[in-house]
Amino acid sequence: SFTSLKPGAFLDVHLANGQIKKATVLEVKNISGKIERFDGRRLYLEGKSSGNKPGWFNYYDRARVVDKEGFSRGNAQAGDKVQISYLDPYPGEIDDEIPLEIKVQ
């Protein structure tokens, strides 16, 4: 039931003929680290990625960038310590994470 959803929930919705056929609640995940570098539209974190934690994010520039109090700020820079909130629509696969917010510590 959509009335039981909490604010800030994200859904993967499948439509057919204007009707919802399937809806899946997506989990918002977090990762902390230090920005190593930027390469085109990809942000790399220092260290190695593991099976369940990404080492980079595509289209990071679409994410909201905030300071540690949650106020909007300019861009994140290489060397910044950050916490990234993201969606992982296909757990177990790589290169599909969608960054939502980059909080600069």
N, CA, C and O of each residue as an XYZ file, in Angstrom:
420
protein
N       0.833     -1.182      0.000
C       0.000      0.000      0.000
C       0.881      1.249      0.000
O       1.801      1.367      0.809
N       0.598      2.164     -0.896
C       1.396      3.381     -0.981
C       1.169      4.298      0.214
O       2.011      5.150      0.497
N       0.074      4.149      0.908
C      -0.174      5.007      2.069
C       0.758      4.663      3.225
O       0.926      5.474      4.136
N       1.360      3.490      3.209
C       2.275      3.097      4.282
C       3.716      3.541      4.017
O       4.586      3.335      4.864
N       3.981      4.142      2.861
C       5.334      4.604      2.552
C       5.709      5.803      3.397
O       4.875      6.660      3.689
N       6.972      5.855      3.787
C       7.480      6.971      4.567
C       8.034      8.030      3.619
O       8.460      7.704      2.511
N       8.035      9.301      4.043
C       8.643     10.351      3.213
C      10.103     10.017      2.938
O      10.818      9.543      3.822
N      10.536     10.264      1.722
C      11.911      9.985      1.338
C      12.114      8.594      0.771
O      13.232      8.242      0.393
N      11.055      7.792      0.702
C      11.167      6.452      0.127
C      11.289      6.552     -1.387
O      10.702      7.434     -2.014
N      12.052      5.646     -1.958
C      12.213      5.584     -3.411
C      11.658      4.256     -3.893
O      11.828      3.223     -3.246
N      10.990      4.300     -5.044
C      10.363      3.109     -5.605
C      10.869      2.834     -7.014
O      11.188      3.751     -7.770
N      10.934      1.556     -7.345
C      11.127      1.116     -8.722
C       9.745      0.656     -9.167
O       9.226     -0.339     -8.662
N       9.147      1.383    -10.115
C       7.766      1.125    -10.504
C       7.710      0.656    -11.953
O       8.328      1.253    -12.834
N       6.960     -0.424    -12.189
C       6.743     -0.943    -13.528
C       5.293     -0.654    -13.914
O       4.360     -1.031    -13.205
N       5.122      0.021    -15.048
C       3.789      0.385    -15.521
C       3.421     -0.396    -16.774
O       4.287     -0.777    -17.562
N       2.132     -0.627    -16.944
C       1.594     -1.223    -18.164
C       0.218     -0.637    -18.378
O      -0.665     -0.776    -17.532
N       0.035      0.019    -19.510
C      -1.247      0.648    -19.846
C      -1.708      1.628    -18.774
O      -2.895      1.707    -18.458
N      -0.752      2.374    -18.218
C      -1.090      3.391    -17.232
C      -1.380      2.858    -15.842
O      -1.750      3.626    -14.954
N      -1.220      1.566    -15.637
C      -1.472      0.948    -14.334
C      -0.160      0.438    -13.740
O       0.712     -0.039    -14.467
N      -0.026      0.540    -12.423
C       1.144      0.008    -11.748
C       1.005     -1.501    -11.661
O       0.047     -2.020    -11.087
N       1.972     -2.197    -12.238
C       1.953     -3.652    -12.211
C       2.862     -4.210    -11.126
O       2.612     -5.289    -10.588
N       3.931     -3.458    -10.805
C       4.869     -3.908     -9.783
C       5.563     -2.690     -9.195
O       5.950     -1.780     -9.928
N       5.722     -2.669     -7.886
C       6.441     -1.593     -7.212
C       7.338     -2.211     -6.144
O       6.904     -3.037     -5.339
N       8.601     -1.787     -6.161
C       9.575     -2.291     -5.201
C      10.195     -1.107     -4.478
O      10.653     -0.161     -5.119
N      10.215     -1.146     -3.149
C      10.863     -0.096     -2.363
C      12.368     -0.314     -2.448
O      12.862     -1.414     -2.201
N      13.097      0.759     -2.804
C      14.554      0.694     -2.897
C      15.176      1.183     -1.598
O      14.720      2.164     -1.010
N      16.206      0.502     -1.163
C      16.903      0.862      0.066
C      17.918      1.966     -0.214
O      18.686      1.881     -1.172
N      17.920      3.006      0.627
C      18.934      4.053      0.535
C      20.132      3.580      1.348
O      20.014      3.289      2.538
N      21.294      3.506      0.685
C      22.519      3.047      1.337
C      23.468      4.220      1.514
O      23.319      5.252      0.860
N      24.450      4.059      2.405
C      25.446      5.094      2.670
C      26.839      4.499      2.632
O      27.051      3.341      2.992
N      27.778      5.308      2.192
C      29.185      4.938      2.219
C      29.980      6.191      2.564
O      29.659      7.286      2.104
N      31.018      6.021      3.379
C      31.884      7.136      3.739
C      33.272      6.882      3.184
O      33.696      5.735      3.040
N      33.969      7.952      2.876
C      35.324      7.822      2.369
C      35.878      9.171      1.975
O      35.292     10.216      2.254
N      37.016      9.121      1.322
C      37.697     10.322      0.865
C      37.706     10.304     -0.655
O      38.010      9.283     -1.272
N      37.371     11.441     -1.255
C      37.356     11.512     -2.714
C      38.786     11.480     -3.232
O      39.604     12.327     -2.873
N      39.080     10.506     -4.071
C      40.410     10.382     -4.667
C      40.548     11.298     -5.875
O      41.503     12.066     -5.991
N      39.562     11.198     -6.778
C      39.635     11.994     -8.013
C      38.295     11.966     -8.736
O      37.382     11.213     -8.398
N      38.228     12.817     -9.739
C      37.086     12.880    -10.646
C      37.596     12.566    -12.050
O      38.689     12.984    -12.430
N      36.806     11.838    -12.804
C      37.180     11.490    -14.174
C      35.921     11.588    -15.028
O      35.094     10.677    -15.039
N      35.788     12.693    -15.737
C      34.570     12.891    -16.522
C      33.371     12.991    -15.600
O      33.316     13.882    -14.753
N      32.422     12.100    -15.749
C      31.229     12.096    -14.910
C      31.304     11.035    -13.818
O      30.272     10.577    -13.327
N      32.516     10.643    -13.436
C      32.690      9.609    -12.416
C      33.519     10.155    -11.255
O      34.546     10.805    -11.456
N      33.046      9.875    -10.020
C      33.745     10.229     -8.781
C      34.327      8.939     -8.223
O      33.619      7.943     -8.078
N      35.635      8.961     -7.907
C      36.311      7.801     -7.330
C      36.610      8.045     -5.858
O      37.068      9.123     -5.480
N      36.350      7.045     -5.036
C      36.713      7.094     -3.624
C      38.062      6.402     -3.448
O      38.403      5.488     -4.200
N      38.840      6.853     -2.431
C      40.119      6.211     -2.139
C      39.885      4.781     -1.682
O      38.836      4.465     -1.121
N      40.855      3.925     -1.920
C      40.758      2.529     -1.509
C      40.134      1.690     -2.601
O      39.854      2.164     -3.702
N      39.927      0.445     -2.268
C      39.366     -0.490     -3.241
C      37.889     -0.724     -2.953
O      37.444     -0.689     -1.806
N      37.155     -0.959     -4.011
C      35.743     -1.304     -3.817
C      35.670     -2.764     -3.385
O      36.560     -3.561     -3.679
N      34.607     -3.090     -2.694
C      34.384     -4.482     -2.294
C      33.106     -4.952     -2.970
O      32.456     -4.195     -3.690
N      32.757     -6.195     -2.733
C      31.588     -6.764     -3.376
C      30.293     -6.037     -3.079
O      29.379     -6.031     -3.904
N      30.205     -5.416     -1.895
C      28.945     -4.757     -1.548
C      29.084     -3.245     -1.389
O      28.098     -2.574     -1.083
N      30.282     -2.688     -1.587
C      30.488     -1.239     -1.485
C      31.143     -0.729     -2.753
O      32.181     -1.248     -3.164
N      30.556      0.277     -3.378
C      31.127      0.797     -4.624
C      32.402      1.606     -4.379
O      32.589      2.179     -3.306
N      33.268      1.644     -5.379
C      34.485      2.446     -5.314
C      34.380      3.703     -6.155
O      35.264      4.559     -6.109
N      33.303      3.821     -6.923
C      33.076      4.997     -7.759
C      31.583      5.202     -7.973
O      30.772      4.305     -7.746
N      31.247      6.408     -8.415
C      29.856      6.752     -8.711
C      29.799      7.477    -10.040
O      30.504      8.465    -10.245
N      28.968      6.993    -10.938
C      28.706      7.689    -12.197
C      27.711      8.811    -11.946
O      26.868      8.706    -11.056
N      27.800      9.857    -12.704
C      26.858     10.987    -12.644
C      26.724     11.557    -11.235
O      25.625     11.914    -10.808
N      27.840     11.642    -10.515
C      27.866     12.229     -9.181
C      27.374     13.671     -9.194
O      26.876     14.171     -8.185
N      27.515     14.343    -10.343
C      27.141     15.755    -10.436
C      25.626     15.961    -10.383
O      25.166     17.101    -10.308
N      24.861     14.901    -10.421
C      23.406     15.002    -10.289
C      22.963     14.933     -8.832
O      21.806     15.209     -8.518
N      23.885     14.563     -7.942
C      23.565     14.439     -6.518
C      23.593     15.805     -5.850
O      24.306     16.708     -6.288
N      22.821     15.946     -4.800
C      22.815     17.163     -3.984
C      24.096     17.158     -3.142
O      24.441     16.137     -2.547
N      24.798     18.288     -3.090
C      26.014     18.418     -2.276
C      25.683     19.319     -1.092
O      25.224     20.449     -1.264
N      25.925     18.797      0.128
C      25.608     19.539      1.351
C      26.806     19.499      2.301
O      27.692     18.655      2.174
N      26.810     20.435      3.258
C      27.830     20.413      4.304
C      27.347     19.484      5.418
O      26.270     18.898      5.309
N      28.137     19.343      6.490
C      27.768     18.389      7.538
C      26.506     18.757      8.296
O      25.920     17.904      8.964
N      26.069     20.021      8.207
C      24.801     20.413      8.827
C      23.614     20.213      7.885
O      22.465     20.408      8.283
N      23.888     19.826      6.642
C      22.817     19.576      5.690
C      22.467     20.754      4.803
O      21.497     20.693      4.047
N      23.260     21.849      4.884
C      23.005     23.018      4.051
C      23.700     22.866      2.703
O      24.815     22.352      2.622
N      23.037     23.314      1.661
C      23.588     23.223      0.314
C      24.921     23.948      0.224
O      25.110     25.001      0.832
N      25.826     23.385     -0.525
C      27.120     24.019     -0.750
C      27.517     23.795     -2.193
O      26.809     23.126     -2.946
N      28.643     24.351     -2.574
C      29.120     24.205     -3.957
C      29.459     22.764     -4.277
O      28.736     21.848     -3.884
N      30.527     22.563     -4.971
C      30.933     21.227     -5.380
C      31.839     20.573     -4.349
O      32.480     21.256     -3.550
N      31.887     19.269     -4.372
C      32.861     18.522     -3.585
C      34.178     18.546     -4.354
O      34.191     18.670     -5.579
N      35.279     18.425     -3.628
C      36.612     18.491     -4.223
C      37.390     17.215     -3.906
O      37.095     16.530     -2.927
N      38.381     16.900     -4.735
C      39.276     15.784     -4.448
C      39.923     16.047     -3.090
O      40.333     17.171     -2.800
N      40.010     15.019     -2.270
C      40.565     15.151     -0.923
C      39.517     15.359      0.154
O      39.817     15.195      1.336
N      38.287     15.719     -0.225
C      37.215     15.904      0.754
C      36.793     14.562      1.349
O      36.690     13.565      0.635
N      36.550     14.544      2.660
C      35.943     13.393      3.313
C      34.445     13.551      3.145
O      33.886     14.607      3.443
N      33.794     12.496      2.664
C      32.378     12.588      2.338
C      31.606     11.368      2.829
O      32.171     10.304      3.084
N      30.304     11.560      2.950
C      29.362     10.465      3.131
C      28.403     10.557      1.953
O      27.777     11.595      1.742
N      28.287      9.490      1.195
C      27.433      9.480      0.014
C      26.229      8.580      0.272
O      26.380      7.407      0.616
N      25.032      9.143      0.101
C      23.788      8.379      0.167
C      23.415      8.020     -1.265
O      23.441      8.875     -2.150
N      23.068      6.751     -1.495
C      22.818      6.315     -2.865
C      21.787      5.189     -2.902
O      21.500      4.541     -1.895
N      21.250      4.985     -4.080
C      20.357      3.862     -4.345
C      21.150      2.795     -5.082
O      22.044      3.111     -5.868
N      20.830      1.552     -4.833
C      21.463      0.432     -5.530
C      20.340     -0.434     -6.099
O      19.955     -1.430     -5.487
N      19.812     -0.055     -7.271
C      18.631     -0.752     -7.789
C      18.863     -2.220     -8.127
O      17.912     -3.002     -8.151
N      20.115     -2.607     -8.388
C      20.425     -4.002     -8.707
C      21.533     -4.492     -7.772
O      22.690     -4.576     -8.182
N      21.196     -4.815     -6.529
C      22.218     -5.273     -5.579
C      22.983     -6.467     -6.165
O      22.410     -7.343     -6.813
N      24.266     -6.469     -5.919
C      25.095     -7.553     -6.452
C      25.727     -7.212     -7.787
O      26.662     -7.889     -8.215
N      25.241     -6.184     -8.450
C      25.831     -5.748     -9.711
C      26.619     -4.472     -9.466
O      26.359     -3.743     -8.508
N      27.587     -4.206    -10.340
C      28.383     -2.998    -10.196
C      27.947     -1.962    -11.221
O      27.300     -2.281    -12.219
N      28.315     -0.720    -10.953
C      28.135      0.383    -11.894
C      26.676      0.792    -12.103
O      26.344      1.381    -13.132
N      25.798      0.488    -11.136
C      24.397      0.877    -11.273
C      23.938      1.800    -10.148
O      22.783      2.223    -10.132
N      24.828      2.116     -9.208
C      24.458      2.936     -8.062
C      24.089      4.351     -8.504
O      24.686      4.907     -9.426
N      23.098      4.914     -7.830
C      22.617      6.260     -8.154
C      22.857      7.157     -6.949
O      22.151      7.046     -5.947
N      23.861      8.060     -7.033
C      24.127      8.947     -5.885
C      23.018      9.969     -5.710
O      22.590     10.602     -6.675
N      22.548     10.131     -4.471
C      21.489     11.080     -4.156
C      22.025     12.328     -3.478
O      21.641     13.450     -3.811
N      22.933     12.111     -2.508
C      23.454     13.217     -1.714
C      24.919     12.954     -1.362
O      25.290     11.841     -0.990
N      25.736     13.989     -1.485
C      27.126     13.936     -1.065
C      27.271     14.922      0.086
O      27.175     16.135     -0.097
N      27.506     14.371      1.282
C      27.670     15.222      2.464
C      29.164     15.373      2.737
O      29.845     14.396      3.047
N      29.671     16.602      2.620
C      31.077     16.876      2.847
C      31.288     17.051      4.343
O      30.655     17.898      4.974
N      32.180     16.246      4.904
C      32.438     16.271      6.345
C      33.338     17.385      6.654
O      33.688     17.592      7.816
